[in-house]
Amino acid sequence: MSAGVPSSRPLLRLHTWRYRALWLAIDVMLINISFVVGYLLRYQLQLFRDIQFDAPLMSYAGIQALFTVSLLFFFWTDNVYSVRNASWVEQMSLIAGATLKMPFAVWTAIFIVGPTVYSRLMIVQAAAVLLVLLGVARAIKRMVEARLRARGVGVSNLLIVGAGELGRAAMRTIFARPDLGYRCVGFVDDDPLRGQTDIGRFPALGDTGAVATLIREHNVDEVLITLPWSAQSKIHSIVNLCERRGVTARVVPSILQMNYSRIDVNDFGGIPVLGIRGATVSPVNRFLKRGFDLAVGAAASLASLPLVAVAALAVRLESPGPALFTQLRAGANGKPFKIYKLRSMRVGAEEERKQLEALNEVDGPMFKIRNDPRVTRVGRIIRKLSIDEFPQFWNVLRGDMSIVGPRPALLTEVAEYDDWHRDRLRVKPGITGLWQISGRSELKFEEMVLLDVYYIDNWSLLQDLTIMLRTVPYLLTNRGAY
């Protein structure tokens, strides 16, 4: 087995029948607890309506059994237990849909065979309590699984076959969503250039002829095939190989080789057709994002003004030159704009860059030096605290940038981009983003691109809020900032 890629097979698996049985038992326990709490709310606290007929809890034994069985039945039919790697919102959506069906089944039974003393309102109250308990339980479950996976427990070794757009989409998802529980051992591709060139932390492992060897050497659990349908014979041979080796094979359908977030399924006179959406973010979402940017940008500008003023004064006192530094960066669709920052280097630092190229510590077209000699003492402090970026809130108010988005690139960097790198220029750059909360300067260039494109393809206002909240501890710990 290759060094640095530990096997996941001896470890606890998070999706075996034993693990699912454990959570089924927990759900049964919570269902019955919620029923008892619902009884107490109805008969002891008498919420919403006074009770007219008293009934002991034991008289509800049959209803409680029906309550439990019907819920488990609807959980099964609504795929609550079969959907893997769903988000908390997705899980709770399935649970809520199944739970809403349950009262009708119980009410029907009460109407047919039960005495009138049984409270229908109690069933609703028990269902509401159940949703709260299951929501908390699922949140705890996700946190526990995330911690286990961070320690290598329950992680599946994954090999990606194909490094085209679909393959890179898979890499973006794996990188941005460690909670999915995959450790990518690398990828293969028959294109000589792709098959020999690493993409960030994803190593190139040669061509597809090496799949059998790689499955054995890297103890691969799953193979994700992202080849175009024109390679059907090769896809079938790899799938058959995986079946013989007892390895799970999954095939990503290459519909038009487009990202699925841009595919629109519609109806054409009763015929299902696929269309391609030109814009990743709808006009309504663009309006929401702009409103979010204006609200946060205005508040942050006012709140940070005293600190920016003090920092600007310190910059001027330490070295001659303006306190503000302006530079052309690539905005949405590559359109240049003037970015504002507090000056953290001595005047004329840009002209000195060519002399320092040999000291560059990052790959790709970016340029970073951990102990850059051009940075002033005050500059080193405001960089560590990210105070030098506070004037960019003015760029947000002007409409050049967003609060959350891809890292703003230099025009010289964009000139060196490959075609797929330019996908990150589809939206406005941001003050913070997935790149900021995933390592900042510790990331390789192509890893940053993978994160940026994943963010664009999966944008939501909730994601922006989450990134903002997760940015705070990164600012406090200075992780990856230099």
Number of C-alpha atoms within 10 A of each C-alpha: 13 12 7 8 15 16 18 19 15 9 12 15 16 17 14 9 10 11 12 14 13 11 16 14 11 13 19 16 12 19 25 17 16 23 27 18 18 24 23 17 17 22 21 13 13 13 15 9 10 11 15 9 10 11 14 9 13 9 11 18 11 11 19 19 13 16 23 20 15 20 25 21 13 19 20 13 12 15 15 21 18 13 12 11 14 14 15 14 12 13 20 19 13 18 22 19 14 21 21 16 13 23 20 15 14 21 18 11 13 17 12 9 8 15 9 10 13 18 20 16 17 22 24 18 19 24 23 17 21 24 19 13 17 20 18 12 16 18 17 12 13 17 13 12 19 18 12 17 22 14 10 18 19 21 27 24 23 24 27 27 26 24 25 17 16 23 20 21 21 22 25 21 17 20 23 19 14 14 20 19 22 21 22 24 24 21 32 27 25 16 14 11 11 19 20 17 17 16 20 19 15 20 16 21 22 21 18 20 13 12 22 14 10 21 22 13 14 20 22 28 23 20 23 20 26 25 25 18 15 9 9 11 10 16 20 12 11 20 20 14 16 21 12 9 14 12 17 14 19 14 14 14 13 17 13 12 14 13 14 14 15 15 15 11 11 12 9 9 7 7 7 9 11 13 10 14 12 9 11 16 20 11 10 9 14 12 12 14 20 18 12 18 21 20 12 16 22 15 12 15 18 10 11 14 13 11 12 20 12 10 21 21 13 15 25 15 12 13 17 10 14 15 19 15 17 13 13 16 21 23 26 17 13 20 13 16 18 15 22 19 20 24 26 25 20 18 15 10 12 11 8 10 14 8 8 14 12 8 14 14 14 16 13 12 15 16 16 15 15 13 10 14 11 19 18 17 14 19 23 19 16 22 18 17 17 18 20 23 18 21 20 23 29 19 21 25 19 12 14 22 27 27 27 25 26 30 25 22 19 18 17 13 14 17 10 13 13 9 7 13 17 16 18 27 24 19 21 23 26 23 20 22 26 28 24 28 19 20 15 20 19 17 18 18 19 19 20 27 24 27 26 26 26 24 23 19 19 12 17 15 13 9 15 20 14 12 20 18 12 17 17 12 11 19 17 11 11 15 17 17 18 20
